[in-house]
C-alpha cells in the first residue's frame, strides 16, 4: 500500500488482514447522506450519533470508495473487521475531513 495522504484526509483500516485506505470525499459524503436518509449536513450530523451496525457498514463502504478501495456489500458484510478499529478509522476520516486548514 502507498503512503497515506493525510492532507487529502486519508486514513486506513485492516479488512481481512489487508490495509485499505478510507477517505471522506464529496462523493463519499453524498453516498453516506443517501444511505442514512439524511437531508443535508445538519441531519447527517444528528444521524451519525445513532448508528446501527448496518449503518456503520454503509458509512465504511462510502469511505472505502472515497479511498479508492471499493468493496461490495456482500464482501464487506462477510469481512473480518475489528469493530473498535472500524469506529476509530471512521471517526478519524471525518476528523481529518473537517480539520481546520
Phi, psi and omega per residue, in radians:
X1 nan 2.465 3.101
X2 -1.324 2.894 -3.126
X3 -1.112 2.558 3.098
X4 -1.229 2.507 3.077
X5 -1.770 1.563 -3.105
X6 -1.102 -0.541 3.115
X7 -1.101 -0.526 3.082
X8 -1.438 -0.238 -3.140
X9 1.647 0.383 -3.097
X10 -1.418 2.495 2.984
X11 -2.394 -3.096 -3.087
X12 -2.445 2.871 3.126
X13 -2.648 2.405 3.051
X14 -1.454 2.206 3.082
X15 -2.251 2.129 -3.082
X16 0.948 0.632 3.084
X17 1.389 -0.004 -3.139
X18 -1.949 2.411 -3.139
X19 -1.415 2.247 3.137
X20 -2.093 2.492 3.096
X21 -1.484 2.387 3.047
X22 -2.026 2.496 3.089
X23 -2.695 2.332 3.100
X24 -1.558 1.605 3.072
X25 -1.616 3.016 3.069
X26 -1.079 -0.686 3.095
X27 -1.099 -0.734 3.108
X28 -1.128 -0.708 3.120
X29 -1.079 -0.774 3.102
X30 -1.095 -0.705 3.122
X31 -1.123 -0.703 3.123
X32 -1.146 -0.796 3.100
X33 -0.975 -0.807 -3.128
X34 -1.149 -0.782 -3.119
X35 -1.096 -0.634 -3.092
X36 -1.685 0.098 3.118
X37 0.943 0.808 -3.141
X38 -1.849 2.265 -3.119
X39 -1.725 1.463 3.120
X40 1.762 2.995 -3.042
X41 -1.201 -0.632 3.111
X42 -1.087 -0.824 3.120
X43 -1.135 -0.670 3.125
X44 -1.131 -0.742 3.117
X45 -1.006 -0.776 3.109
X46 -1.151 -0.751 -3.097
X47 -1.130 -0.620 -3.112
X48 -1.179 -0.261 3.138
X49 -1.351 -0.242 -3.066
X50 -2.396 1.252 -3.085
X51 -1.683 2.428 2.980
X52 -1.554 3.029 3.087
X53 -1.081 -0.665 3.103
X54 -1.106 -0.722 3.102
X55 -1.090 -0.758 -3.130
X56 -1.083 -0.696 3.095
X57 -1.133 -0.633 3.098
X58 -1.147 -0.747 3.100
X59 -1.120 -0.783 3.138
X60 -1.071 -0.728 3.121
X61 -1.049 -0.729 3.136
X62 -1.169 -0.735 3.137
X63 -1.170 -0.619 3.068
X64 -1.139 -0.741 3.094
X65 -1.073 -0.774 3.117
X66 -1.077 -0.537 3.126
X67 -1.536 0.045 3.121
X68 1.400 0.377 -3.118
X69 -2.229 1.008 -3.059
X70 -1.109 2.413 3.011
X71 -2.238 2.338 3.130
X72 -1.261 2.841 -3.050
X73 -0.977 -0.726 -3.117
X74 -1.090 -0.803 3.139
X75 -1.144 -0.688 -3.124
X76 -1.183 -0.702 -3.138
X77 -1.175 -0.505 -3.116
X78 -1.712 0.017 -3.083
X79 -1.300 2.692 3.017
X80 -1.550 1.906 -3.102
X81 -2.373 2.261 3.104
X82 -1.287 2.143 -3.108
X83 -1.041 -0.715 -3.135
X84 -1.159 -0.786 3.114
X85 -1.106 -0.627 3.115
X86 -1.119 -0.836 3.134
X87 -1.037 -0.744 3.138
X88 -1.156 -0.725 -3.128
X89 -1.190 -0.716 3.107
X90 -1.117 -0.801 3.115
X91 -1.065 -0.712 3.134
X92 -1.126 -0.724 3.135
X93 -1.047 -0.751 3.114
X94 -1.202 -0.724 -3.136
X95 -1.074 -0.783 -3.138
X96 -1.147 -0.581 -3.112
X97 -1.268 -0.486 -3.070
X98 -1.905 0.145 -3.135
X99 -1.126 2.735 3.117
X100 -1.381 2.460 -3.111
X101 -1.331 nan nan
